[in-house]
């Protein structure tokens, strides 16, 4: 019972981040299960798929009532994603638990970089051939689903841009439709993981799902008066620390690194991730400044014949 209460309380926090930011909450579920509740990594990934899928489905309902879910595009993207998630769930059976967590940490860091470098997404031109658009939707759907099944996170930071860029959806529709895609991917990944023998603590998953949904509703209400940009950047820095913690812990375990070397590795990784996120912006500003700098006028040539001695 104590684990159920603790898991529900922490899922409330994860749901808060989902409601405040519109995404990112699912990235916290696996670390909560593994490092706080002591669940086996494979069981944690399977259980997280329940929580992520139920929370996404619940969040989709309000968007569906408002008519923002694009069902055809979402079902096509989701169908490809379900195939990928089924493959990812089966593949996870043959990957050592520590490597699964390393892969999860990589996805966490990729999420942080995407959040720190976030910029407006332009939809694919409506003049693009329908076959090209369909191929891009299916290809990206499969890739996102593969990661979902493998590491147990929804991958919303990849789904939304892919739906906007390749599916031609406006951002509100892309956000709403991504919840449908994540719910489908999670269901497929869960079924595949269960068939591969991954255990699911259904009581824990149910309690965490309810808490996550309540947290997302509360977060959406609290976030109305706060700066989305400030919240997004704050959460991105937090999950950089989380991803580095997981990566260093698992790599230290795999390669038996001493604590001092692990700490140095953590510092180096943190700097590298933040530099990778910030460098393109710095270069863009520098190039813009170079282009806008007025040209230096040519040196004035003095005609000696017109000057007085």
N, C-alpha and C positions, 0 to 999 in steps of 0.2 A: 504493500500500500504506500509506503514512504517513497519508493521509486516512482510510482505512478503520480504522486503529488508533485514531486520534484520535476519529473518530466513535463507535466502539465504546466507548471509555473514557468519553466524555461521556454516552452513552446509558446506561451503567452507573449514572452519577449520577442521571439522570432516572428510571431504574428504581428506584433506592433511594428517591426521593421518593414514587414510586407505592406501593412496599411499606410505607413508613413511614406514609403518610397515607391510603392507600386511594384515591388519585386525585391529579390534578394533574401527573403525570409527563409526559403527552402535550403539555402546554403548553410544555415546554422543547424539543421536537424541532425545530420550525420555526426558532427562533432559533439553535440549534446548527448547523443546515444552512446557514442564510443568512449569519450573522455570523461563524461560526468556520470553516466548511468552504467558504464562498464559492459555494454552490449558488444558481442562479437562483430567485427566489421561487416561480414556478409549479412548477418542478421540485422545490423544497423541500416545497411543500404536498403534491404527489403522493407523494413519497417518504415524508413523514411519515405519510400515510394507511396505507402498508404497515406501518410500525413500530407505529403505534397499533392497527391492526386485528389484527396478529399477536400483540402483547402482550396485548390484551384477550381474544382467543380463548384464549390459553394460560392467562390468569388465570381465565377462566370454567370451565375443566375441573374444577378442584378444587371449585368451588361446585356444579357440576352433579352431581358424584359425591356431594356431601353433600345433594342434593335441594333446594337453595336457589333454583334458577333457575325462575322462573315462565314456562314456554315460551309459553303462549298470549298472555299480556299482552306479553311481550318481542317475540314475532313480529309482533303487531299494531303495537306502537310502532315496531319496526324496519322494518316494511313501509312505513309512512308516512315514516319517516326516510330510507329508501332513495330514495324519490321526491324528497324534499327534497335529499338529498345529490347525486343525479343532476343536479337543477336547479342546485345550488350549484357543482358541478364545471363545468357548461357555462357558467354565468354568469361564473365566474372567467376564462374565455377573453377576455372583453370588458372586464375591469377592469384598469387599469394596475397593474404590480407594486407600486409604492409605495402605492397605495390598498389593495391586498390586505394589505400589511403594516400599514397604519393600522387596517384592520378587525381584523386579528389582535391588534394591541395593545389595541384596544377590548375584545376578548374576554378578553384577559389581565387587564385591569383589572377587568372584570366578575367574573371568577373570584376575584380578590383581595377584592373587596367582599363577594362571597357567602361566602367563607371567614371573613372578619372578622366578618360579621354572622350567621354560621350559628346557627340555632336549631332546636329539635325540629320535625319536620314531622308534622302530623296528617293521617291518611288521610281521604279523602272518606267521608262517612257511607255505610254499607252500604245505607241506605234511599234513596240517590240513584238516580234512574232509570238503568237500564242504558244507555239511549241517550245520556244526558248523559255518563256515564263514558266510553263508547266514543268519543264526539265529542271529548272533552277529550284522551284518549290519542292519537287520530289527529292532532289539531290541533297538540299540543305535539310529537309525534314528527316531524311535517313540519318544524316550525320549527327543532328541534335539528339535524335532518339537513341542512337548508339551510346552517346555519352550519358544520357539519362539512365539507361539500363545498366551501364557499367558502374557509375559512381553514385547514383541515387539522388541527383539534384535535377531540378526541373529545367535548367538552362534557359530561363526566360530572357536573360540578357542577350542570347543568340537568337531566340525565336522571334522577338519583336522586330529587330532590324531586318531579319530575313523575310518576314511577312510584309514589311513595309517596302523593302527594296525589290524583292522578287515577286511578291504577290500583288504589288500595286495598291496596298491598303494605306489609308490615312492612319496617322499614329493612334488616335482613339480606337479605331477598329482593330489595328494591329495588337494593341495591348489587350483588348477584350478577347480577340480570337486566340491569342497566345495561351490564355487560360484553358481553352478547349484542347489545344494541342498538348499542353503539359499534362492535363488530366488523362488523355488517351495514352500518351507515352508512359505515364506512371503505371496505368493499369496493365499495359503490355509488359513493361519491365518487371512488375510485381509477379505476374503470372509466370514469366520465364524464370525468375529467381526462385519462385516457390517450386517449380518443376525441377530445378537444379538442386533442391534440397536446402535452400536458405531459410532459416527459421524466422517467423514473424510473431512478435508478442502483441496479440490483437488487443488486449486490454490496454497496454501501454500506447499502442498506435491510436486507439479510439480516444483515449484521454488527451493525448497530444494534439490530435486533429481538432477536437472541440475547442481546446485552449487556443490553438493557432487561429481558428476562425474568429473566435471572440477577440483575440488580440488584433487581427487585421481590421475588424470593424472599429475597434477603439482607436487604432492608429490612424485610420482614415479620418475619423472625427477630430483627433488631436492635431493632425497635420495640416488642417485648413489654414491656420494662422502662421505657419512656419515656412521658412524658405526651403523649397525643394532642393535647390542647388547646394545649400549648406548641409542639409541632411544627407544628400547623396554622397558628398565628399567625405563627410564625417564617417559614414558607414563604410565607404571604400577604404579609408585608412584603417578602420577597425578590422576589416576582413583581410587586409594585407598582413596585419599582425597574426590573425588566425591562420591564414595559409602558411606563413613562414613557420609558425609554431608547429603545425602538423607536419610540414615537410622536414623540418630539422629533427623533430622527434622520431619520425619513421626512418629517415636516412641514418640517424645516429644508431638506431636499433639494428638496421640492416648491416651497416659497416662498422659497428662498434666504435664510434668516434668518442673521444673524451669530451667532457662537458665544455672545456675552454674552446676546443675547436668547433664544437656545435654552436656555441655562443657567437664566435666569429663568423661562422657560416650564416647564422640568422641575421646578423648585422649586414653582411654583404648582400644577402638576398633581398633584404628590405630596401637597401639603397638601390639595388639593380631594378627592382620592380617600380619604385617611385620614379627613377630616372627614365625607365622605358615608357612610363605613362606621361611624364612631363616633357621629355625631350622634343617630340614632334611639335608641341605647342610653342616651345621656346624657339625652335628653328623657323616655324611659320611666322612668328612675330619679327624675328630678325630679318627674314627675307622681305617681309612687308615693309619694314623700316628702310631696307636698302633700296627697294623700288620707289618709295615715296621721297627719298632724299633728293633735293634739287641738284641738278648737275653743276659742277664747278665751272664758272665762266672762264673762257680762255684768257691767257695773260695778254694784257694790253701791249700792243706793239707801238713804240714811239718812233715817229718819223723824224730823224735828226735834221732833215732839210727844212722843217717847219718850225723848229725850236730856235729860240734866241741863243746867242753864244753865252 
